Amino acid sequence: MCPKAFGNFFAALVGVCWDDFSWTRGEPATFFSSQGNQRGFCKDCGTPLFFLNDGNEHISMSIGSFDDPLRSRWCSN
């Protein structure tokens, strides 16, 4: 999945705690890639945005999707 979606051997993702997270423009489209695992993408252009596992306390966001990655707060869990 990742090589085709991200154009690389892996997806560059970072965990963001739910308390520090919000969508600022619209809502993404999602699909269940496997049981308990959800992937999100832009419903307009198809850009991969996140990976979400039902058991995680954070959302795994693609690093390239942040407006200002240096200002983001990463989750330590």
C-alpha positions in Angstrom: 0.0 0.0 0.0 2.6 2.6 1.0 4.8 2.4 -2.1 1.9 3.2 -4.3 0.2 5.7 -2.1 3.3 7.7 -1.0 5.7 7.0 -3.9 8.2 5.5 -1.5 9.1 2.3 0.3 7.3 3.5 3.5 5.0 6.3 4.6 6.6 9.2 6.5 4.1 9.4 9.4 4.2 11.0 12.8 1.9 10.4 15.8 -0.2 13.4 16.9 -2.1 13.2 20.2 -5.8 13.8 19.8 -5.7 16.7 22.3 -3.4 18.5 19.9 -5.2 17.7 16.7 -8.0 19.2 14.7 -8.9 19.5 11.0 -8.6 23.1 9.8 -10.1 22.7 6.3 -12.9 20.2 5.7 -13.0 16.6 6.6 -11.0 13.8 4.9 -12.4 10.7 3.2 -11.5 7.4 4.8 -11.5 3.7 4.1 -10.7 0.6 6.2 -7.6 -0.9 4.8 -7.8 -3.9 7.2 -9.7 -4.8 10.3 -9.2 -1.9 12.8 -7.0 0.1 10.5 -8.3 3.2 8.7 -6.6 5.3 6.1 -7.6 8.9 5.3 -7.1 10.9 2.2 -8.1 14.2 0.6 -11.5 13.6 -1.0 -10.8 16.2 -3.6 -7.3 15.2 -4.8 -6.6 11.8 -3.3 -3.5 12.8 -1.3 -2.8 10.3 1.6 -3.2 12.1 4.9 -3.3 9.6 7.8 -3.3 6.1 9.2 -5.5 5.3 12.2 -5.4 2.1 14.3 -8.3 1.6 16.6 -6.0 0.8 19.5 -3.8 4.0 19.2 -4.2 7.1 21.4 -3.0 9.2 18.5 -3.5 9.7 14.8 -0.5 9.0 12.5 -0.4 11.9 10.1 1.7 12.2 6.9 4.5 14.7 7.7 4.1 16.4 4.3 0.4 17.3 5.0 1.1 19.8 7.7 0.9 23.5 6.9 3.8 24.2 9.2 5.5 21.0 10.4 8.0 22.8 12.6 5.1 24.2 14.8 3.5 20.8 15.3 3.5 19.0 18.6 4.2 15.2 18.2 2.8 12.6 20.5 5.3 10.6 22.7 3.2 7.5 23.0 
